[in-house]
Amino acid sequence: MSGSQKWINRLQQILPVENIKVSESIKNYTYTRLGGPADIFLTPTNFDEMKVILQTAKECDIPVTIIGNGSNLIVKDGGIRGITISLMKMKAIKVVNQTLSLQAGAYLKHVTEAALRNELTGLEFASGIPGTVGGAVYMNAGAYGGQISDALTNAWVMDGDGHLLLLSKQELLFGYRNSIISDKKFIVLEAEFQLEKSRYEVIKEKMEKYRLAREKKQPLEYPSCGSVFKRPAGYFAGKLIQDSGLQGLRIGGAEVSVKHAGFIVNVDNASSKDYTDLIKVIQETVKQKFGVELETEVIILG
Ligand SMILES: Cc1cc2nc3c(=O)[nH]c(=O)nc-3n(C[C@H](O)[C@H](O)[C@H](O)COP(=O)(O)OP(=O)(O)OC[C@H]3O[C@@H](n4cnc5c(N)ncnc54)[C@H](O)[C@@H]3O)c2cc1C
């Protein structure tokens, strides 16, 4: 029996068979529509399953990768070795008074719609971010002056040994597009948010304003991974790329968006290599022209 067949047999004792896929194409789970196969793709449904998966992975020395909605990811063409976990089946949204308890796989779109229905304000900025709660907490997603850490009070996370920890907002050490989650390789399972009471029309109007702003500025008609680069101190990445004359530059099927220079769009069946080659050209050109190092915001896996 091969090594990987042994892990699969063990995982089959823990998880229902429909939650285990072998050599699953990651393209179907990323917003950019990029990426080779995941060796083993798991979709656990609760904390206990997560715990056993992580303990098994540790015992068998199998690498573990977590993905959310794949909206901030470039997965390489060779795919992801070991176990890839998607929390897409853990997406409950619970609202009690002004508190939202959200499982990590819940989509921000559904979360902000629930906040709207309950006349709660504080997360409108996130309504157009195409990620999950877990992905947003991981990188402290933000837009229009708001960020996920603003209303978050605490989060349930799991470490690589399968230990469950409840961390307060302070313990999560949020910064600009980061948190302790990436440093410690924690997995976000659930997060709690405290919102303020408002009126339906006021919240709706704000969400609509942000939606229109996104539609106007972002190339939402193409697959992409959002802003590819972090904002360098004192500059805007998109403006530097635009002023470098790179808009419209294409490698293979990946193109620097003509609508928003900070985005790379998949215009024609791009490979991950097209994306990473284009990123390199952008970084080198901007460094040469303006002396600014562009750091990627997007996570490259595989
Ligand atoms: C059109 C478009 C617009 C966007 N606009 C914005 C914006 O305005 N502001 C903004 O901040 N971002 C924006 N993004 C980027 C992206 O949507 C956010 O970063 C989002 O928070 C990523 O969430 P995700 O679930 O898709 O995570 P993924 O892309 O799947 O993963 C991103 C990282 O988070 C990790 N991760 C995911 N889930 C978990 C978990 N449960 N526990 C631990 N780690 C986890 C992954 O391992 C990976 O390292 C945009 C993207 C697109 C395509």
The ligand as an SDF file (V2000), in Angstrom:
LIG
                    3D

 53 58  0  0  0  0  0  0  0  0999 V2000
  -12.6810   41.1050   -6.9920 C   0  0  0  0  0  0  0  0  0  0  0  0
  -11.9490   41.0280   -5.6660 C   0  0  0  0  0  0  0  0  0  0  0  0
  -12.0490   42.1020   -4.7880 C   0  0  0  0  0  0  0  0  0  0  0  0
  -11.3740   42.0530   -3.5580 C   0  0  0  0  0  0  0  0  0  0  0  0
  -11.4880   43.1250   -2.6950 N   0  0  0  0  0  0  0  0  0  0  0  0
  -10.8390   43.0910   -1.5210 C   0  0  0  0  0  0  0  0  0  0  0  0
  -10.9330   44.1960   -0.6210 C   0  0  0  0  0  0  0  0  0  0  0  0
  -11.6060   45.1880   -0.8810 O   0  0  0  0  0  0  0  0  0  0  0  0
  -10.2700   44.1170    0.5520 N   0  0  0  0  0  0  0  0  0  0  0  0
   -9.5240   43.0290    0.8800 C   0  0  0  0  0  0  0  0  0  0  0  0
   -8.9470   43.0030    1.9820 O   0  0  0  0  0  0  0  0  0  0  0  0
   -9.4090   41.9650    0.0560 N   0  0  0  0  0  0  0  0  0  0  0  0
  -10.0470   41.9700   -1.1310 C   0  0  0  0  0  0  0  0  0  0  0  0
   -9.9270   40.9000   -1.9770 N   0  0  0  0  0  0  0  0  0  0  0  0
   -9.0920   39.7450   -1.6300 C   0  0  0  0  0  0  0  0  0  0  0  0
   -9.8400   38.6270   -0.8710 C   0  0  0  0  0  0  0  0  0  0  0  0
  -11.2000   38.5870   -1.2370 O   0  0  0  0  0  0  0  0  0  0  0  0
   -9.7250   38.7950    0.6390 C   0  0  0  0  0  0  0  0  0  0  0  0
   -8.3760   38.7840    1.0240 O   0  0  0  0  0  0  0  0  0  0  0  0
  -10.4560   37.6780    1.4070 C   0  0  0  0  0  0  0  0  0  0  0  0
  -10.4090   37.9890    2.7700 O   0  0  0  0  0  0  0  0  0  0  0  0
   -9.8280   36.2970    1.1950 C   0  0  0  0  0  0  0  0  0  0  0  0
  -10.6850   35.3430    1.7560 O   0  0  0  0  0  0  0  0  0  0  0  0
  -10.8050   33.8630    1.1630 P   0  0  0  0  0  0  0  0  0  0  0  0
  -11.7860   33.1360    1.9760 O   0  0  0  0  0  0  0  0  0  0  0  0
  -11.0740   33.9140   -0.2930 O   0  0  0  0  0  0  0  0  0  0  0  0
   -9.3350   33.3080    1.4590 O   0  0  0  0  0  0  0  0  0  0  0  0
   -8.3870   32.4850    0.4650 P   0  0  0  0  0  0  0  0  0  0  0  0
   -8.0550   33.3320   -0.7140 O   0  0  0  0  0  0  0  0  0  0  0  0
   -8.9410   31.1520    0.1930 O   0  0  0  0  0  0  0  0  0  0  0  0
   -7.0900   32.3310    1.3820 O   0  0  0  0  0  0  0  0  0  0  0  0
   -6.2840   33.4520    1.6770 C   0  0  0  0  0  0  0  0  0  0  0  0
   -5.3450   33.0640    2.8300 C   0  0  0  0  0  0  0  0  0  0  0  0
   -6.1200   32.8770    3.9900 O   0  0  0  0  0  0  0  0  0  0  0  0
   -5.8560   31.5890    4.5360 C   0  0  0  0  0  0  0  0  0  0  0  0
   -7.1000   31.0940    5.1140 N   0  0  0  0  0  0  0  0  0  0  0  0
   -8.3160   30.9950    4.5190 C   0  0  0  0  0  0  0  0  0  0  0  0
   -9.2120   30.5230    5.3870 N   0  0  0  0  0  0  0  0  0  0  0  0
   -8.5580   30.3210    6.5510 C   0  0  0  0  0  0  0  0  0  0  0  0
   -8.9360   29.8250    7.8340 C   0  0  0  0  0  0  0  0  0  0  0  0
  -10.1880   29.4510    8.0950 N   0  0  0  0  0  0  0  0  0  0  0  0
   -7.9920   29.7570    8.8000 N   0  0  0  0  0  0  0  0  0  0  0  0
   -6.7130   30.1090    8.5530 C   0  0  0  0  0  0  0  0  0  0  0  0
   -6.2970   30.5790    7.3540 N   0  0  0  0  0  0  0  0  0  0  0  0
   -7.2130   30.6860    6.3710 C   0  0  0  0  0  0  0  0  0  0  0  0
   -5.3770   30.7430    3.3700 C   0  0  0  0  0  0  0  0  0  0  0  0
   -4.5480   29.6820    3.8280 O   0  0  0  0  0  0  0  0  0  0  0  0
   -4.5820   31.7650    2.5700 C   0  0  0  0  0  0  0  0  0  0  0  0
   -3.2900   31.8740    3.0960 O   0  0  0  0  0  0  0  0  0  0  0  0
  -10.6070   40.9250   -3.2180 C   0  0  0  0  0  0  0  0  0  0  0  0
  -10.5110   39.8390   -4.1100 C   0  0  0  0  0  0  0  0  0  0  0  0
  -11.1760   39.8940   -5.3230 C   0  0  0  0  0  0  0  0  0  0  0  0
  -11.0800   38.7200   -6.2580 C   0  0  0  0  0  0  0  0  0  0  0  0
  1  2  1  0
  2  3  1  0
  2 52  2  0
  3  4  2  0
  4  5  1  0
  4 50  1  0
  5  6  2  0
  6  7  1  0
  6 13  1  0
  7  8  2  0
  7  9  1  0
  9 10  1  0
 10 11  2  0
 10 12  1  0
 12 13  2  0
 13 14  1  0
 14 15  1  0
 14 50  1  0
 15 16  1  0
 16 17  1  0
 16 18  1  0
 18 19  1  0
 18 20  1  0
 20 21  1  0
 20 22  1  0
 22 23  1  0
 23 24  1  0
 24 25  2  0
 24 26  1  0
 24 27  1  0
 27 28  1  0
 28 29  2  0
 28 30  1  0
 28 31  1  0
 31 32  1  0
 32 33  1  0
 33 34  1  0
 33 48  1  0
 34 35  1  0
 35 36  1  0
 35 46  1  0
 36 37  1  0
 36 45  1  0
 37 38  2  0
 38 39  1  0
 39 40  1  0
 39 45  2  0
 40 41  1  0
 40 42  2  0
 42 43  1  0
 43 44  2  0
 44 45  1  0
 46 47  1  0
 46 48  1  0
 48 49  1  0
 50 51  2  0
 51 52  1  0
 52 53  1  0
M  END
$$$$
